[in-house]
Amino acid sequence: MALPRQHRDAFTPDEIEFIAGNEFISIMPLYKMPPLKLAQITYGPFRPPLPAVVPLWLALTMKQNQKCKLIPPTWLTAEHLKAKLEQEESKDEFCNLPFYYMETAHMILESASDDIPNVDQVRKLLKDLRETRQSKARVGLAALDNRWLGMHNLSFMEINEIRPFFSRVFDEMRKLDYHTNDPTDT
């Protein structure tokens, strides 16, 4: 299926998830395993009960093969997400979250939800957090300026979602600004 023209310059959610798969996460190996020698790097050896840090894609592969348990990132707990949601609702600016928080959470919840305490509450808080941030981004449109727009602490997915819209709006605003400041129009 072809993408709409305005989305061709943006990444697809699957592409963003692929990139986010390179983020590192802690695991708890379930078995003693020798080092995994990959093309450019070696991970391991793995010796339970010592935690190891590996890329998310490797952690999910090992989890799928029942060779480890994921240790959830500190930001992917109900307590932390609840605090971030409260912060998001009480302040005008976006709260600081990991750049790939949505993609990382999605992959972990899809493949390793049994390793997340209070998983249903975590899912609900992530949904509420996303909706609150989307609403805040819409409100940010009122502050649109033809030269720049300051929105700090957006995630990759959030930037990707608004990029096509903002690109078109800024192009139109530049055209309008050019025509209103054109000295030949007098």
MARTOR-602089 format. One record per residue (C-alpha): residue in three letters; chain; x, y, z. Coordinates in steps of 0.25 Angstrom, whole numbers, plus 2048, in hexadecimal, padded with zeros to 3 digits. Layout:
N
{r->Ala; c->A; c1->X; c2->Y; c3->Z} .
...
This chain:
186
{r->Met; c->A; c1->800; c2->800; c3->800} .
{r->Ala; c->A; c1->805; c2->80E; c3->7FC} .
{r->Leu; c->A; c1->807; c2->818; c3->807} .
{r->Pro; c->A; c1->800; c2->826; c3->806} .
{r->Arg; c->A; c1->809; c2->830; c3->800} .
{r->Gln; c->A; c1->80A; c2->838; c3->80D} .
{r->His; c->A; c1->810; c2->82C; c3->814} .
{r->Arg; c->A; c1->81A; c2->827; c3->80A} .
{r->Asp; c->A; c1->825; c2->830; c3->810} .
{r->Ala; c->A; c1->822; c2->82A; c3->81E} .
{r->Phe; c->A; c1->826; c2->81D; c3->824} .
{r->Thr; c->A; c1->81C; c2->811; c3->825} .
{r->Pro; c->A; c1->819; c2->80C; c3->834} .
{r->Asp; c->A; c1->820; c2->7FF; c3->830} .
{r->Glu; c->A; c1->82C; c2->807; c3->82C} .
{r->Ile; c->A; c1->82D; c2->80F; c3->839} .
{r->Glu; c->A; c1->82B; c2->802; c3->840} .
{r->Phe; c->A; c1->837; c2->7FC; c3->839} .
{r->Ile; c->A; c1->83F; c2->808; c3->83D} .
{r->Ala; c->A; c1->83B; c2->807; c3->84B} .
{r->Gly; c->A; c1->83F; c2->7F8; c3->84C} .
{r->Asn; c->A; c1->84D; c2->7FD; c3->84D} .
{r->Glu; c->A; c1->84A; c2->803; c3->85B} .
{r->Phe; c->A; c1->851; c2->7FC; c3->866} .
{r->Ile; c->A; c1->849; c2->7F4; c3->871} .
{r->Ser; c->A; c1->84C; c2->7EC; c3->87D} .
{r->Ile; c->A; c1->849; c2->7DD; c3->87D} .
{r->Met; c->A; c1->84A; c2->7D2; c3->887} .
{r->Pro; c->A; c1->850; c2->7C5; c3->880} .
{r->Leu; c->A; c1->849; c2->7B8; c3->883} .
{r->Tyr; c->A; c1->854; c2->7AF; c3->87F} .
{r->Lys; c->A; c1->863; c2->7B0; c3->87E} .
{r->Met; c->A; c1->867; c2->7B3; c3->870} .
{r->Pro; c->A; c1->874; c2->7B6; c3->869} .
{r->Pro; c->A; c1->876; c2->7C4; c3->862} .
{r->Leu; c->A; c1->86E; c2->7C7; c3->856} .
{r->Lys; c->A; c1->878; c2->7CB; c3->84B} .
{r->Leu; c->A; c1->871; c2->7D4; c3->841} .
{r->Ala; c->A; c1->877; c2->7DB; c3->835} .
{r->Gln; c->A; c1->87C; c2->7E8; c3->83D} .
{r->Ile; c->A; c1->87A; c2->7E5; c3->84B} .
{r->Thr; c->A; c1->87A; c2->7DA; c3->856} .
{r->Tyr; c->A; c1->86F; c2->7D9; c3->861} .
{r->Gly; c->A; c1->871; c2->7D0; c3->86D} .
{r->Pro; c->A; c1->875; c2->7C6; c3->872} .
{r->Phe; c->A; c1->867; c2->7C5; c3->879} .
{r->Arg; c->A; c1->868; c2->7BF; c3->888} .
{r->Pro; c->A; c1->85B; c2->7BF; c3->890} .
{r->Pro; c->A; c1->858; c2->7C6; c3->89A} .
{r->Leu; c->A; c1->861; c2->7D1; c3->894} .
{r->Pro; c->A; c1->859; c2->7DB; c3->88C} .
{r->Ala; c->A; c1->85E; c2->7DF; c3->87E} .
{r->Val; c->A; c1->85C; c2->7EB; c3->875} .
{r->Val; c->A; c1->859; c2->7E8; c3->867} .
{r->Pro; c->A; c1->851; c2->7EF; c3->85B} .
{r->Leu; c->A; c1->842; c2->7EE; c3->85C} .
{r->Trp; c->A; c1->842; c2->7E6; c3->84F} .
{r->Leu; c->A; c1->84B; c2->7DB; c3->855} .
{r->Ala; c->A; c1->844; c2->7DB; c3->863} .
{r->Leu; c->A; c1->836; c2->7D9; c3->85C} .
{r->Thr; c->A; c1->83C; c2->7CE; c3->853} .
{r->Met; c->A; c1->842; c2->7C7; c3->860} .
{r->Lys; c->A; c1->835; c2->7C9; c3->867} .
{r->Gln; c->A; c1->82D; c2->7C2; c3->85C} .
{r->Asn; c->A; c1->837; c2->7B7; c3->85D} .
{r->Gln; c->A; c1->835; c2->7B6; c3->86C} .
{r->Lys; c->A; c1->843; c2->7B9; c3->86F} .
{r->Cys; c->A; c1->841; c2->7C6; c3->877} .
{r->Lys; c->A; c1->838; c2->7CF; c3->87F} .
{r->Leu; c->A; c1->837; c2->7DD; c3->87C} .
{r->Ile; c->A; c1->83A; c2->7E7; c3->887} .
{r->Pro; c->A; c1->831; c2->7F3; c3->884} .
{r->Pro; c->A; c1->837; c2->800; c3->882} .
{r->Thr; c->A; c1->834; c2->809; c3->88E} .
{r->Trp; c->A; c1->82B; c2->812; c3->886} .
{r->Leu; c->A; c1->822; c2->807; c3->882} .
{r->Thr; c->A; c1->81C; c2->805; c3->890} .
{r->Ala; c->A; c1->80E; c2->809; c3->895} .
{r->Glu; c->A; c1->814; c2->812; c3->89F} .
{r->His; c->A; c1->81D; c2->81A; c3->896} .
{r->Leu; c->A; c1->813; c2->81B; c3->88B} .
{r->Lys; c->A; c1->808; c2->820; c3->895} .
{r->Ala; c->A; c1->812; c2->82B; c3->899} .
{r->Lys; c->A; c1->815; c2->82E; c3->88B} .
{r->Leu; c->A; c1->806; c2->82F; c3->887} .
{r->Glu; c->A; c1->804; c2->838; c3->893} .
{r->Gln; c->A; c1->80F; c2->841; c3->88F} .
{r->Glu; c->A; c1->80A; c2->841; c3->880} .
{r->Glu; c->A; c1->7FC; c2->845; c3->885} .
{r->Ser; c->A; c1->801; c2->850; c3->88E} .
{r->Lys; c->A; c1->80C; c2->857; c3->885} .
{r->Asp; c->A; c1->80B; c2->85E; c3->878} .
{r->Glu; c->A; c1->818; c2->858; c3->872} .
{r->Phe; c->A; c1->81A; c2->849; c3->86F} .
{r->Cys; c->A; c1->820; c2->841; c3->87A} .
{r->Asn; c->A; c1->82D; c2->83A; c3->878} .
{r->Leu; c->A; c1->82C; c2->82C; c3->873} .
{r->Pro; c->A; c1->835; c2->822; c3->86B} .
{r->Phe; c->A; c1->836; c2->826; c3->85C} .
{r->Tyr; c->A; c1->831; c2->818; c3->858} .
{r->Tyr; c->A; c1->827; c2->816; c3->864} .
{r->Met; c->A; c1->81B; c2->813; c3->85C} .
{r->Glu; c->A; c1->822; c2->809; c3->853} .
{r->Thr; c->A; c1->82A; c2->802; c3->85E} .
{r->Ala; c->A; c1->81E; c2->801; c3->867} .
{r->His; c->A; c1->816; c2->7FB; c3->85B} .
{r->Met; c->A; c1->820; c2->7F1; c3->858} .
{r->Ile; c->A; c1->822; c2->7ED; c3->867} .
{r->Leu; c->A; c1->813; c2->7EC; c3->869} .
{r->Glu; c->A; c1->811; c2->7E4; c3->85D} .
{r->Ser; c->A; c1->81C; c2->7DA; c3->85F} .
{r->Ala; c->A; c1->81F; c2->7DA; c3->86E} .
{r->Ser; c->A; c1->812; c2->7DF; c3->875} .
{r->Asp; c->A; c1->814; c2->7D4; c3->880} .
{r->Asp; c->A; c1->821; c2->7DB; c3->884} .
{r->Ile; c->A; c1->81A; c2->7E8; c3->887} .
{r->Pro; c->A; c1->813; c2->7E9; c3->895} .
{r->Asn; c->A; c1->805; c2->7EF; c3->895} .
{r->Val; c->A; c1->805; c2->7EE; c3->886} .
{r->Asp; c->A; c1->7F7; c2->7F2; c3->884} .
{r->Gln; c->A; c1->7F9; c2->7FF; c3->88C} .
{r->Val; c->A; c1->806; c2->802; c3->884} .
{r->Arg; c->A; c1->7FE; c2->800; c3->877} .
{r->Lys; c->A; c1->7F3; c2->80A; c3->87B} .
{r->Leu; c->A; c1->7FD; c2->814; c3->880} .
{r->Leu; c->A; c1->805; c2->813; c3->873} .
{r->Lys; c->A; c1->7F8; c2->815; c3->86C} .
{r->Asp; c->A; c1->7F4; c2->821; c3->874} .
{r->Leu; c->A; c1->802; c2->827; c3->873} .
{r->Arg; c->A; c1->801; c2->826; c3->864} .
{r->Glu; c->A; c1->7F3; c2->82D; c3->863} .
{r->Thr; c->A; c1->7F8; c2->838; c3->86D} .
{r->Arg; c->A; c1->804; c2->83B; c3->864} .
{r->Gln; c->A; c1->7FC; c2->83A; c3->857} .
{r->Ser; c->A; c1->7F3; c2->845; c3->85D} .
{r->Lys; c->A; c1->7FE; c2->84D; c3->862} .
{r->Ala; c->A; c1->804; c2->84D; c3->854} .
{r->Arg; c->A; c1->7F7; c2->851; c3->84E} .
{r->Val; c->A; c1->7F7; c2->85D; c3->858} .
{r->Gly; c->A; c1->805; c2->860; c3->853} .
{r->Leu; c->A; c1->7FF; c2->864; c3->846} .
{r->Ala; c->A; c1->7FA; c2->871; c3->84C} .
{r->Ala; c->A; c1->809; c2->875; c3->84E} .
{r->Leu; c->A; c1->80C; c2->873; c3->840} .
{r->Asp; c->A; c1->816; c2->87D; c3->83A} .
{r->Asn; c->A; c1->81B; c2->87E; c3->82C} .
{r->Arg; c->A; c1->82A; c2->87C; c3->830} .
{r->Trp; c->A; c1->82A; c2->872; c3->83B} .
{r->Leu; c->A; c1->822; c2->86A; c3->845} .
{r->Gly; c->A; c1->828; c2->866; c3->852} .
{r->Met; c->A; c1->823; c2->858; c3->857} .
{r->His; c->A; c1->82D; c2->851; c3->85F} .
{r->Asn; c->A; c1->82D; c2->843; c3->864} .
{r->Leu; c->A; c1->825; c2->83D; c3->859} .
{r->Ser; c->A; c1->827; c2->82E; c3->856} .
{r->Phe; c->A; c1->82C; c2->829; c3->848} .
{r->Met; c->A; c1->81E; c2->824; c3->845} .
{r->Glu; c->A; c1->817; c2->831; c3->849} .
{r->Ile; c->A; c1->821; c2->839; c3->840} .
{r->Asn; c->A; c1->81F; c2->82F; c3->835} .
{r->Glu; c->A; c1->80F; c2->831; c3->836} .
{r->Ile; c->A; c1->80F; c2->840; c3->836} .
{r->Arg; c->A; c1->81B; c2->842; c3->82C} .
{r->Pro; c->A; c1->813; c2->841; c3->81F} .
{r->Phe; c->A; c1->808; c2->84B; c3->824} .
{r->Phe; c->A; c1->812; c2->855; c3->82A} .
{r->Ser; c->A; c1->81A; c2->855; c3->81D} .
{r->Arg; c->A; c1->80E; c2->859; c3->815} .
{r->Val; c->A; c1->80A; c2->863; c3->81F} .
{r->Phe; c->A; c1->818; c2->869; c3->81F} .
{r->Asp; c->A; c1->819; c2->86A; c3->810} .
{r->Glu; c->A; c1->80C; c2->871; c3->80F} .
{r->Met; c->A; c1->80F; c2->87B; c3->81A} .
{r->Arg; c->A; c1->81C; c2->87E; c3->813} .
{r->Lys; c->A; c1->815; c2->880; c3->806} .
{r->Leu; c->A; c1->80B; c2->88A; c3->80D} .
{r->Asp; c->A; c1->817; c2->891; c3->814} .
{r->Tyr; c->A; c1->81E; c2->892; c3->807} .
{r->His; c->A; c1->812; c2->899; c3->801} .
{r->Thr; c->A; c1->80F; c2->8A2; c3->80C} .
{r->Asn; c->A; c1->81D; c2->8A7; c3->80D} .
{r->Asp; c->A; c1->820; c2->8A8; c3->7FE} .
{r->Pro; c->A; c1->825; c2->8B6; c3->7FA} .
{r->Thr; c->A; c1->81F; c2->8B5; c3->7EC} .
{r->Asp; c->A; c1->811; c2->8B4; c3->7F1} .
{r->Thr; c->A; c1->810; c2->8C3; c3->7F4} .
